[in-house]
């Protein structure tokens, strides 16, 4: 059962890590719908983790099947990545939000300036 949980956890992690990795491409291309969907997906994950005491719910489930508590006992990642996962991907996500938000905001201001009609 632990193997199945670790596999599912790794796949779920890969989806969210992948979303964080592709966000810069969509930001650079000004694909705001994709940015909103992917950013929202990651934000939802952040809410779930925060509501669960800063742990993935799958970690709690995996803990029922083993007494081992190394940083990667619940996922197929190297120990160093499992240990620094939230720091690494949280920082990347925060930077992407700031960058994407600033580009979007500037684009909105520019659009309003261009479409403003003067009497």
Backbone as a chain_set.jsonl record, in Angstrom:
{"seq": "XXXXXXXXXXXXXXXXXXXXXXXXXXXXXXXXXXXXXXXXXXXXXXXXXXXXXXXXXXXXXXXXXXXXXXXXXXXXXXXXXXXXXXXXXXXXXXXXXXXXXXXXXXXXXXXXXXXXXXX", "coords": {"N": [[0.826, -1.2, 0.0], [1.961, 1.236, 0.76], [3.749, 1.664, -1.327], [2.012, 2.193, -3.473], [0.825, 4.584, -2.538], [3.097, 6.234, -2.46], [3.689, 6.286, -5.18], [1.374, 7.518, -6.3], [1.546, 9.958, -4.926], [3.925, 10.951, -5.971], [3.245, 11.289, -8.669], [1.208, 13.222, -8.432], [2.731, 15.286, -7.299], [4.456, 15.741, -9.478], [2.698, 16.817, -11.358], [1.989, 19.291, -10.167], [4.55, 20.439, -9.831], [5.292, 20.507, -12.499], [3.399, 22.343, -13.453], [4.31, 24.659, -12.171], [6.799, 24.857, -13.387], [6.146, 25.327, -16.114], [4.731, 27.688, -16.069], [6.302, 30.157, -16.363], [6.755, 30.204, -19.151], [4.174, 30.563, -20.223], [3.605, 33.006, -19.046], [5.564, 34.656, -20.235], [4.665, 34.522, -22.858], [2.331, 35.846, -22.617], [-0.057, 34.527, -22.178], [-2.685, 34.69, -20.661], [-4.941, 33.271, -19.763], [-4.033, 30.608, -19.48], [-2.079, 31.092, -17.578], [-3.681, 31.917, -15.46], [-5.222, 29.572, -14.984], [-3.25, 27.577, -14.422], [-1.813, 28.85, -12.376], [-3.89, 29.14, -10.545], [-4.469, 26.459, -10.009], [-2.131, 25.657, -8.666], [-2.313, 27.419, -6.526], [-4.591, 26.415, -5.27], [-3.58, 23.96, -4.417], [-1.751, 24.949, -2.551], [-3.49, 25.997, -0.623], [-4.752, 23.641, 0.263], [-2.553, 22.266, 1.377], [-1.804, 24.118, 3.355], [-4.092, 24.084, 4.975], [-3.806, 21.611, 6.017], [-1.908, 21.584, 7.973], [0.548, 22.333, 6.845], [1.398, 20.114, 5.435], [1.256, 17.641, 2.89], [-1.789, 15.96, 2.277], [-1.447, 13.301, 1.489], [0.912, 12.56, 2.686], [0.192, 12.222, 5.325], [-1.512, 10.025, 5.054], [0.326, 8.116, 4.088], [1.954, 7.875, 6.32], [0.599, 6.19, 7.987], [1.322, 3.67, 7.242], [3.964, 3.125, 7.747], [6.796, 3.424, 9.95], [8.947, 4.876, 9.386], [10.499, 8.018, 8.943], [12.035, 9.612, 7.223], [12.785, 12.353, 5.023], [11.772, 11.716, 2.488], [9.993, 9.586, 2.786], [7.452, 9.217, 1.88], [7.251, 9.66, -0.823], [8.554, 9.397, -4.16], [11.163, 10.883, -4.454], [14.416, 12.412, -4.465], [16.103, 12.659, -1.3], [17.1, 15.258, -0.649], [15.553, 16.916, -2.34], [12.949, 16.346, -1.526], [13.145, 17.341, 1.044], [13.594, 20.112, 0.652], [11.545, 20.885, -0.971], [9.122, 22.526, -0.644], [10.287, 25.016, -0.161], [11.867, 25.483, -2.464], [9.986, 25.254, -4.674], [7.953, 26.885, -3.747], [9.208, 29.389, -3.636], [9.836, 29.751, -6.378], [7.211, 29.81, -7.415], [6.133, 32.064, -6.095], [7.775, 34.098, -7.152], [7.033, 33.893, -9.82], [4.351, 34.655, -9.635], [4.621, 37.347, -8.884], [6.076, 38.384, -11.087], [4.37, 37.679, -13.289], [2.011, 38.958, -12.456], [2.824, 41.648, -12.453], [3.424, 42.059, -15.188], [0.916, 41.581, -16.339], [-0.614, 43.582, -15.089], [0.662, 45.911, -16.049], [0.088, 45.583, -18.767], [-2.678, 45.844, -18.735], [-2.957, 48.516, -17.914], [-1.701, 49.799, -20.063], [-3.447, 49.037, -22.129], [-5.791, 50.372, -21.361], [-4.88, 52.973, -21.562], [-4.402, 53.151, -24.307], [-6.964, 52.806, -25.36], [-8.374, 54.872, -24.389], [-10.458, 57.572, -24.943], [-10.134, 60.877, -26.015], [-11.712, 64.007, -25.48]], "CA": [[0.0, 0.0, 0.0], [2.861, 2.39, 0.811], [4.275, 1.851, -2.683], [0.955, 2.852, -4.243], [0.712, 5.962, -2.043], [4.281, 6.957, -2.93], [3.544, 6.472, -6.616], [0.348, 8.539, -6.509], [2.089, 11.205, -4.414], [4.931, 11.411, -6.927], [2.532, 11.762, -9.861], [0.56, 14.481, -8.061], [3.827, 16.251, -7.184], [4.939, 16.052, -10.825], [1.711, 17.701, -11.988], [2.136, 20.641, -9.612], [5.889, 20.927, -10.19], [5.217, 20.816, -13.923], [2.66, 23.599, -13.601], [5.211, 25.739, -11.757], [7.861, 24.973, -14.392], [5.681, 25.879, -17.394], [4.148, 29.019, -15.886], [7.072, 31.247, -16.98], [6.554, 30.219, -20.591], [2.878, 31.178, -20.482], [3.725, 34.412, -18.661], [6.341, 35.323, -21.286], [3.819, 34.57, -24.057], [1.131, 36.618, -22.246], [-1.215, 33.637, -22.28], [-3.214, 34.931, -19.322], [-5.862, 32.197, -19.339], [-3.211, 29.501, -18.993], [-1.456, 31.55, -16.335], [-4.718, 31.886, -14.421], [-5.571, 28.178, -14.673], [-2.13, 26.892, -13.759], [-1.571, 29.54, -11.103], [-4.993, 28.794, -9.65], [-4.28, 25.061, -9.605], [-1.08, 25.636, -7.648], [-2.854, 28.119, -5.35], [-5.476, 25.452, -4.602], [-2.689, 23.037, -3.706], [-1.215, 25.67, -1.382], [-4.562, 26.064, 0.371], [-4.919, 22.291, 0.827], [-1.388, 21.998, 2.229], [-1.896, 25.007, 4.524], [-5.175, 23.606, 5.842], [-3.41, 20.319, 6.562], [-0.74, 21.76, 8.833], [1.719, 22.45, 5.964], [1.752, 18.79, 4.915], [0.356, 17.069, 1.891], [-2.633, 14.928, 2.876], [-0.913, 11.971, 1.189], [1.945, 12.28, 3.687], [-0.527, 11.718, 6.498], [-1.967, 8.675, 4.721], [1.51, 7.243, 4.012], [2.482, 7.678, 7.676], [-0.126, 5.072, 8.613], [1.847, 2.397, 6.765], [5.38, 2.964, 8.062], [7.31, 4.245, 11.056], [10.071, 5.638, 8.819], [10.14, 9.432, 8.77], [12.976, 10.4, 6.434], [12.046, 13.359, 4.265], [11.111, 11.177, 1.3], [9.358, 8.295, 3.083], [6.116, 9.177, 1.296], [7.292, 10.096, -2.215], [9.753, 8.972, -4.882], [12.036, 12.009, -4.761], [15.639, 12.372, -3.659], [15.897, 13.232, 0.038], [17.336, 16.707, -0.647], [14.428, 17.584, -2.99], [11.801, 16.207, -0.635], [13.383, 18.227, 2.186], [13.541, 21.523, 0.249], [10.486, 21.003, -1.961], [8.269, 23.707, -0.447], [11.11, 26.22, -0.295], [12.238, 25.656, -3.871], [8.846, 25.507, -5.548], [7.236, 28.049, -3.216], [9.927, 30.577, -4.089], [9.598, 29.882, -7.817], [5.807, 30.2, -7.621], [5.975, 33.454, -5.649], [8.418, 34.95, -8.152], [6.188, 33.863, -11.01], [3.169, 35.475, -9.369], [5.019, 38.754, -8.927], [6.417, 38.701, -12.474], [3.157, 37.61, -14.098], [1.096, 40.018, -12.025], [3.307, 42.956, -12.901], [3.232, 42.145, -16.645], [-0.521, 41.691, -16.604], [-1.053, 44.898, -14.641], [1.163, 46.888, -17.023], [-0.661, 45.398, -20.013], [-4.009, 46.429, -18.524], [-2.806, 49.977, -17.912], [-1.413, 50.175, -21.451], [-4.687, 48.871, -22.896], [-6.691, 51.473, -21.0], [-4.307, 54.197, -22.105], [-4.594, 53.131, -25.764], [-8.377, 52.871, -25.741], [-8.978, 56.069, -23.799], [-10.782, 58.6, -25.966], [-10.001, 62.248, -25.501], [-12.719, 64.88, -26.116]], "C": [[0.87, 1.264, 0.0], [3.432, 2.693, -0.576], [3.26, 2.581, -3.56], [0.815, 4.319, -3.83], [1.889, 6.798, -2.541], [4.188, 7.241, -4.428], [2.532, 7.58, -6.928], [0.876, 9.903, -6.072], [3.101, 11.801, -5.393], [4.277, 11.947, -8.199], [1.857, 13.11, -9.583], [1.613, 15.585, -7.951], [4.298, 16.688, -8.569], [3.981, 16.987, -11.563], [1.893, 19.125, -11.481], [3.503, 21.236, -9.921], [5.924, 21.305, -11.668], [4.485, 22.118, -14.18], [3.556, 24.785, -13.243], [6.32, 25.941, -12.793], [7.382, 25.585, -15.705], [5.061, 27.266, -17.259], [4.981, 30.136, -16.518], [6.895, 31.334, -18.497], [5.238, 30.908, -20.942], [2.88, 32.657, -20.092], [4.447, 35.18, -19.766], [5.523, 35.484, -22.563], [2.531, 35.357, -23.833], [-0.15, 35.811, -22.468], [-1.929, 33.629, -20.93], [-4.214, 33.886, -18.866], [-5.101, 31.011, -18.782], [-2.546, 29.873, -17.677], [-2.466, 31.47, -15.193], [-5.061, 30.458, -14.015], [-4.458, 27.478, -13.91], [-1.815, 27.522, -12.411], [-2.649, 29.229, -10.078], [-4.9, 27.364, -9.146], [-3.24, 24.964, -8.488], [-1.566, 26.338, -6.377], [-3.784, 27.197, -4.564], [-4.656, 24.437, -3.815], [-2.131, 23.687, -2.446], [-2.247, 25.755, -0.266], [-4.741, 24.715, 1.051], [-3.773, 21.976, 1.789], [-1.452, 22.851, 3.496], [-2.97, 24.528, 5.502], [-4.829, 22.273, 6.51], [-2.122, 20.437, 7.385], [0.575, 21.788, 8.064], [2.268, 21.09, 5.522], [0.765, 18.406, 3.834], [-0.508, 16.019, 2.577], [-2.127, 13.511, 2.6], [0.219, 11.588, 2.139], [1.316, 11.676, 4.926], [-0.995, 10.281, 6.248], [-0.787, 7.708, 4.708], [2.055, 6.934, 5.4], [1.785, 6.534, 8.402], [0.504, 3.719, 8.292], [3.332, 2.185, 7.042], [5.747, 3.832, 9.269], [8.501, 5.08, 10.601], [9.62, 7.079, 8.603], [11.239, 10.251, 8.088], [12.158, 11.32, 5.524], [11.316, 12.829, 3.034], [10.424, 9.831, 1.556], [8.044, 8.114, 2.343], [6.07, 9.495, -0.197], [8.591, 9.62, -2.858], [10.526, 10.19, -5.386], [13.327, 11.817, -3.99], [15.395, 13.084, -2.317], [16.056, 14.751, 0.017], [16.165, 17.457, -1.268], [13.173, 17.494, -2.129], [11.929, 17.176, 0.546], [13.147, 19.695, 1.821], [12.427, 21.821, -0.753], [9.665, 22.281, -1.818], [9.054, 24.995, -0.627], [11.43, 26.502, -1.76], [11.033, 26.059, -4.716], [7.986, 26.667, -5.052], [7.885, 29.344, -3.661], [9.71, 30.81, -5.578], [8.184, 30.392, -8.095], [5.578, 31.651, -7.218], [6.594, 34.42, -6.658], [7.593, 35.015, -9.436], [4.931, 34.704, -10.818], [3.493, 36.962, -9.451], [5.296, 39.176, -10.372], [5.159, 38.737, -13.355], [2.172, 38.711, -13.746], [1.532, 41.383, -12.513], [3.141, 43.11, -14.415], [1.762, 42.319, -17.0], [-1.031, 43.081, -16.252], [-0.6, 45.978, -15.624], [0.412, 46.789, -18.342], [-2.056, 46.006, -19.889], [-3.952, 47.949, -18.548], [-2.569, 50.48, -19.331], [-2.659, 50.078, -22.319], [-5.655, 50.004, -22.604], [-6.182, 52.787, -21.57], [-4.545, 54.28, -23.615], [-6.041, 53.336, -26.154], [-9.081, 54.105, -25.176], [-9.242, 57.074, -24.923], [-10.738, 59.976, -25.317], [-11.022, 63.133, -26.234], [-12.088, 65.966, -26.963]], "O": [[0.552, 2.242, -0.677], [3.579, 3.857, -0.948], [3.624, 3.49, -4.307], [0.699, 5.196, -4.686], [1.708, 7.93, -2.989], [4.569, 8.319, -4.884], [2.81, 8.472, -7.729], [0.677, 10.897, -6.771], [3.125, 13.012, -5.612], [4.72, 12.958, -8.743], [1.928, 14.026, -10.402], [1.41, 16.691, -8.452], [4.514, 17.876, -8.804], [4.421, 17.858, -12.314], [1.946, 20.064, -12.274], [3.601, 22.421, -10.241], [6.523, 22.314, -12.039], [4.898, 22.91, -15.027], [3.556, 25.799, -13.941], [6.732, 27.074, -13.046], [8.145, 26.301, -16.354], [4.887, 27.953, -18.265], [4.403, 31.008, -17.167], [6.888, 32.43, -19.057], [5.19, 31.738, -21.849], [2.223, 33.469, -20.744], [3.986, 36.242, -20.186], [5.674, 36.478, -23.274], [1.731, 35.517, -24.754], [-1.177, 36.343, -22.888], [-1.796, 32.683, -20.153], [-4.32, 33.638, -17.665], [-5.466, 30.464, -17.742], [-2.463, 29.05, -16.765], [-2.143, 31.011, -14.098], [-5.178, 30.166, -12.825], [-4.7, 26.86, -12.873], [-1.58, 26.822, -11.426], [-2.364, 29.073, -8.891], [-5.216, 27.086, -7.989], [-3.448, 24.272, -7.492], [-1.26, 25.894, -5.271], [-3.766, 27.197, -3.333], [-4.998, 24.096, -2.683], [-2.048, 23.048, -1.397], [-1.909, 25.602, 0.908], [-4.868, 24.645, 2.274], [-4.003, 21.475, 2.89], [-1.183, 22.356, 4.59], [-2.772, 24.566, 6.716], [-5.493, 21.863, 7.462], [-1.345, 19.486, 7.473], [1.6, 21.325, 8.564], [3.464, 20.948, 5.267], [-0.402, 18.794, 3.862], [0.005, 15.252, 3.392], [-2.36, 12.61, 3.406], [0.454, 10.402, 2.367], [1.847, 10.729, 5.506], [-0.887, 9.425, 7.127], [-0.88, 6.607, 5.251], [2.568, 5.839, 5.63], [2.344, 5.971, 9.343], [0.251, 2.734, 8.986], [3.901, 1.178, 6.62], [5.093, 4.834, 9.56], [9.006, 5.905, 11.363], [8.507, 7.331, 8.142], [11.366, 11.449, 8.342], [10.974, 11.078, 5.291], [10.341, 13.433, 2.586], [10.289, 9.023, 0.637], [7.567, 6.99, 2.19], [4.99, 9.591, -0.779], [9.606, 9.461, -2.179], [10.542, 10.486, -6.581], [13.34, 11.133, -2.968], [14.577, 13.999, -2.231], [15.238, 15.463, 0.601], [15.805, 18.529, -0.783], [12.422, 18.463, -2.018], [10.94, 17.758, 0.99], [12.559, 20.438, 2.606], [12.385, 22.913, -1.321], [9.53, 23.038, -2.779], [8.539, 25.963, -1.187], [11.278, 27.628, -2.232], [11.059, 27.086, -5.394], [7.358, 27.358, -5.854], [7.193, 30.295, -4.025], [9.432, 31.933, -5.998], [7.988, 31.294, -8.91], [4.898, 32.39, -7.93], [5.997, 35.447, -6.98], [7.475, 36.072, -10.055], [4.496, 35.39, -11.743], [2.729, 37.741, -10.021], [4.803, 40.21, -10.824], [4.921, 39.708, -14.073], [1.572, 39.324, -14.628], [0.704, 42.188, -12.94], [2.755, 44.182, -14.881], [1.417, 43.12, -17.869], [-1.784, 43.687, -17.014], [-1.382, 46.856, -15.989], [0.129, 47.809, -18.969], [-2.556, 46.615, -20.835], [-4.816, 48.594, -19.142], [-3.166, 51.47, -19.752], [-2.9, 50.948, -23.156], [-6.274, 50.539, -23.524], [-6.972, 53.622, -22.011], [-4.854, 55.35, -24.14], [-6.325, 53.972, -27.169], [-10.255, 54.342, -25.462], [-8.366, 57.377, -25.733], [-11.245, 60.186, -24.216], [-11.182, 63.027, -27.45], [-12.798, 66.776, -27.559]]}, "num_chains": 1, "name": "protein.A"}
